[in-house]
Amino acid sequence: MKAVSLQSPHNIQVIDIPEPPAPKSNEERVKVLYVGVCGSDLAAYLGSSPNVKYPVILGHEMVGELSDGSIVVAYPYTNCLDRKAAVPCFSCNNGHTNSCKFNQTFGVQRDGLMVEYINLPRDILIDVTGIMGNYYAAALVEPLAIGYHTASAAINAYRLLPTHAPSVLVIGCGAVGIGCIDYLTTYRIPATVLDHNVYKTDSAHDLFDVTVYNKSLSSTSYDIVIDAAGSQEVYDIAMSKVQRLGCIASVGYSAGAITVDMNEVVRKELTLIGTRNASKHNFLDVIDNMCKYSYDRLVTGISQLADVPATFENLVSGKHSIREVIHIS
């Protein structure tokens, strides 16, 4: 069967590998339909990921089909509790399994889901049958859930709750940024969005009726600023726009080190937090919301398996807007 293998940076190939054996008693054979291409895939392709181990089969944003016709997505992370570790790490022992010290994400620290068939543990599969008309949009569940988790963590970290309702600026309007807005809209927290890409901000406005900017912001300061893009430029904007006693939340890994002006952090008495991955509850919350919003428009390209090398080159050159999905089978 076919699989997408990243042999080394910039060296991506569609290869032949053996089909999986008969599934174990706790597993299901999954026919992989679609897999989304995310920022971590592109970072691995460019050689800038701090976590990837080469060679690796890519992919963790999977939509698959079971033998009974059910459509599923996969929870792509590992944790100490699922592994039944004798001594759980600090994060898992305190209920934050998304931040497991020993996490292995599909397509990063272990081989991923860009394959035609795979056996997966039944307890990591989440049924999305009937949730949406176009099942390729279910490839967005994982990045949306990451954004959902980030916004939740940012709100919980804001020190003036519950006496002061926060204003929130989300910088970066890809799938993770949209997930942030999803959470904020669910809990009726006003959000403003900044992204240079007009298609992205138009999508955010049409989906959630939020205030959007493509270039310069107004003079307004915000109680919470969410960095959903990961660059020095974005962090500098966040530092300039966050209100005193406010919070800056960063999600994901940047391509390089980011310099933080700690004098400004002290002067404004800011809270800085980082967030990583998402919980299964975040996945379920996002899936519940997917029937409310037309997330299909966030999938801005569908490529065939044979075209994957060209697709990655197009993506790193910025020729697509929000999410590219690979049609596997």
C-alpha positions in Angstrom: 0.0 0.0 0.0 1.0 3.6 -0.4 2.4 5.9 2.3 3.8 9.5 2.5 7.3 9.4 3.9 9.5 12.3 4.8 13.0 10.9 4.4 14.8 14.1 5.4 14.1 17.8 5.0 12.7 18.6 1.5 12.8 15.0 0.6 9.2 13.7 0.6 8.2 10.5 -1.2 5.2 8.4 -1.8 6.5 4.9 -1.0 5.2 1.3 -0.8 4.9 -0.3 2.6 3.3 -3.6 3.7 -0.4 -3.6 4.6 -1.1 -3.9 8.3 -1.7 -7.3 9.8 -5.1 -8.4 11.2 -6.1 -5.9 13.9 -5.8 -6.9 17.6 -8.8 -7.3 19.8 -8.6 -3.6 21.0 -8.0 -2.2 17.5 -10.0 -1.3 14.4 -8.8 -1.4 10.7 -9.1 2.1 9.4 -9.3 3.0 5.7 -7.7 6.5 5.6 -9.8 8.9 3.5 -8.2 12.3 4.1 -5.3 13.7 6.1 -4.8 17.4 6.7 -1.4 19.1 6.2 -0.6 21.3 9.2 2.2 23.7 10.3 4.1 20.9 12.1 4.2 18.9 8.8 5.6 21.9 7.0 8.1 22.5 9.8 9.3 18.9 9.5 9.5 19.3 5.7 11.6 22.5 6.1 13.8 20.9 8.8 12.8 23.5 11.4 10.8 21.2 13.7 12.4 20.6 17.1 10.6 17.3 17.6 10.5 15.3 14.4 12.6 12.1 13.9 13.5 11.3 10.3 12.5 9.3 8.3 8.9 9.6 9.3 5.5 8.8 7.8 3.7 12.1 8.1 0.1 13.0 9.1 -2.0 13.3 12.2 -5.2 15.1 11.1 -6.9 12.0 9.8 -10.4 11.2 8.6 -11.0 7.5 8.2 -13.7 4.9 7.6 -14.3 1.7 9.5 -15.5 -1.6 8.1 -19.1 -0.8 9.3 -19.1 2.5 7.3 -18.5 4.8 10.4 -16.4 7.9 9.8 -13.8 8.6 12.5 -11.0 11.0 13.4 -8.1 9.9 15.6 -6.8 11.5 18.8 -3.2 11.6 17.7 -1.2 12.0 21.0 0.0 9.6 23.7 0.1 10.1 27.4 1.2 8.3 30.6 -2.3 7.2 31.6 -3.1 5.6 28.2 0.3 3.8 28.4 -0.5 2.8 32.0 2.9 4.1 33.0 4.0 3.0 36.5 5.0 6.6 37.3 3.1 9.2 35.4 4.7 12.5 34.4 3.8 15.7 36.3 1.4 16.8 33.6 -0.5 13.5 33.4 -0.6 13.1 37.2 -2.3 16.5 37.4 -4.9 15.8 34.7 -3.2 17.6 31.8 -2.5 14.7 29.6 -2.3 16.9 26.5 1.0 18.2 27.9 2.5 14.8 28.6 6.3 14.9 28.9 6.6 11.7 26.9 3.9 12.5 24.3 4.4 11.0 20.8 2.3 12.6 18.1 1.5 10.7 14.9 3.7 12.0 12.1 6.2 13.7 14.5 7.8 11.5 17.1 6.3 8.3 15.5 5.0 7.3 12.1 1.8 9.0 11.1 -1.4 8.5 9.3 -0.7 9.3 5.6 -1.2 5.7 4.7 -4.0 3.9 2.9 -4.8 1.6 5.8 -3.8 1.4 9.5 -4.8 -0.4 12.7 -5.6 2.0 15.5 -6.6 1.5 19.1 -10.4 1.7 19.4 -10.2 4.1 22.3 -8.4 6.9 20.3 -11.1 6.9 17.5 -13.9 9.5 17.7 -17.0 9.0 15.6 -18.0 11.9 13.4 -20.5 10.1 11.2 -23.3 12.5 10.2 -21.7 15.6 11.7 -21.0 17.3 8.4 -21.8 16.9 4.7 -18.2 16.9 3.4 -16.1 14.6 5.5 -12.8 16.1 4.4 -13.6 19.0 6.7 -13.3 16.6 9.7 -9.5 16.8 9.1 -9.8 20.2 10.8 -10.9 18.7 14.1 -7.4 18.5 15.6 -6.2 22.0 14.8 -9.5 23.5 15.8 -9.3 21.6 19.1 -5.8 23.0 19.7 -7.2 26.5 19.3 -10.1 25.7 21.5 -7.7 24.6 24.2 -5.5 27.7 23.8 -8.4 30.1 24.2 -9.7 28.2 27.2 -6.2 28.3 28.9 -5.9 32.0 28.1 -9.2 32.9 29.7 -8.5 30.8 32.8 -5.1 32.5 33.2 -6.5 36.0 33.0 -6.2 37.3 36.6 -9.1 39.8 36.6 -11.8 37.2 36.1 -14.6 37.0 37.1 -15.1 40.7 37.9 -13.9 42.0 34.5 -15.1 40.5 31.2 -12.0 40.3 29.0 -11.4 41.6 25.5 -9.4 39.3 23.3 -7.2 39.7 20.2 -6.4 36.6 18.1 -3.4 37.1 15.8 -3.3 34.4 13.1 -6.4 33.1 11.5 -5.5 29.6 10.3 -7.3 26.6 11.6 -5.8 27.0 15.1 -6.8 30.7 15.2 -10.3 29.7 14.0 -10.5 27.2 16.9 -9.7 30.0 19.3 -12.5 32.1 17.9 -14.8 29.0 18.1 -14.2 28.8 21.9 -14.6 32.5 22.4 -17.9 32.6 20.5 -19.2 29.6 22.4 -18.7 31.4 25.6 -19.8 34.8 24.2 -16.5 36.5 24.7 -15.9 39.3 22.2 -13.0 38.6 19.8 -11.0 40.7 17.4 -8.9 39.0 14.7 -5.7 40.1 12.9 -4.2 38.4 9.9 -2.7 39.7 6.7 -4.5 37.1 4.6 -7.9 38.5 3.5 -9.4 35.1 2.7 -8.7 34.0 6.3 -10.2 37.1 7.9 -13.2 37.0 5.6 -13.8 33.4 6.6 -13.6 34.3 10.3 -16.0 37.2 9.9 -18.5 35.2 7.9 -18.4 32.3 10.3 -18.5 34.2 13.6 -19.2 37.9 12.8 -16.1 39.0 14.6 -14.2 42.3 14.1 -11.2 41.7 11.7 -8.1 43.6 10.6 -5.7 42.8 7.8 -3.1 45.5 8.4 -2.9 48.1 11.2 -5.1 47.8 14.3 -7.0 50.5 16.1 -5.4 52.1 19.2 -7.4 49.7 21.4 -5.6 47.6 23.9 -6.7 44.1 24.8 -6.9 42.1 28.0 -5.8 38.9 26.3 -3.7 38.5 23.1 -3.5 35.0 21.6 -0.5 34.4 19.3 -1.7 31.7 16.9 1.0 32.4 14.3 4.3 32.1 16.1 6.8 34.7 14.9 8.8 37.6 16.4 6.6 40.1 14.5 3.5 38.6 16.0 4.9 38.5 19.5 6.0 42.2 19.2 2.4 43.1 18.2 1.1 41.1 21.1 3.3 42.9 23.6 2.3 46.3 22.2 -1.4 45.6 22.2 -1.9 43.8 25.5 -3.4 45.7 28.4 -1.8 46.2 31.8 -2.4 43.1 34.0 -3.2 41.2 30.7 -2.3 37.8 29.4 -0.4 36.7 26.2 -1.0 33.1 25.2 1.2 31.4 22.6 0.4 28.1 20.8 2.7 25.8 19.0 6.3 26.1 18.1 7.9 29.0 16.2 10.5 28.6 13.5 13.2 30.1 15.7 13.8 31.7 19.1 11.5 34.6 20.0 12.9 37.5 22.1 10.7 38.8 24.9 11.1 42.2 26.5 10.9 41.2 30.1 11.0 44.9 31.2 7.7 45.4 29.4 6.4 42.2 31.1 7.3 43.6 34.5 6.1 47.1 33.7 2.6 45.9 32.6 2.6 43.0 35.1 1.7 40.5 32.4 0.9 36.8 32.4 2.6 34.8 29.7 1.5 31.2 29.0 2.2 28.6 26.4 -0.2 25.9 25.3 0.3 22.5 23.5 -2.0 20.0 21.8 -5.5 19.5 23.0 -7.6 17.2 25.3 -10.1 14.7 24.1 -12.8 16.9 25.7 -11.6 19.7 23.4 -12.0 17.4 20.4 -15.6 16.5 21.4 -16.5 20.2 22.0 -15.2 21.1 18.5 -17.1 18.3 16.9 -20.3 19.4 18.7 -19.8 22.8 17.2 -19.0 21.6 13.7 -22.7 21.2 12.8 -23.2 25.0 13.5 -20.6 26.4 11.2 -19.7 25.9 7.5 -16.1 24.8 8.1 -15.9 23.4 4.6 -14.6 26.7 3.4 -11.5 26.4 5.6 -10.3 23.5 3.4 -8.7 25.6 0.6 -7.3 22.7 -1.4 -7.6 18.9 -1.8 -4.6 17.1 -3.3 -4.2 13.5 -4.5 -1.7 11.2 -3.0 0.5 11.1 -6.1 0.8 14.9 -6.0 2.1 15.2 -2.4 5.6 16.4 -3.2 4.3 19.2 -5.4 1.7 20.1 -2.8 4.3 20.6 -0.1 6.4 22.8 -2.3 3.2 24.9 -3.1 2.4 25.1 0.6 5.8 26.4 1.7 5.7 29.0 -1.0 2.4 30.3 0.4 0.1 29.3 -2.5 -2.7 28.1 -0.3 -4.7 29.9 2.4 -5.9 27.9 5.4 -5.8 24.0 5.1 -4.7 21.6 2.4 -6.1 18.1 2.7 -4.6 15.0 1.1 -7.1 12.6 -0.4 -5.6 9.2 0.5 -8.2 6.7 -0.6 
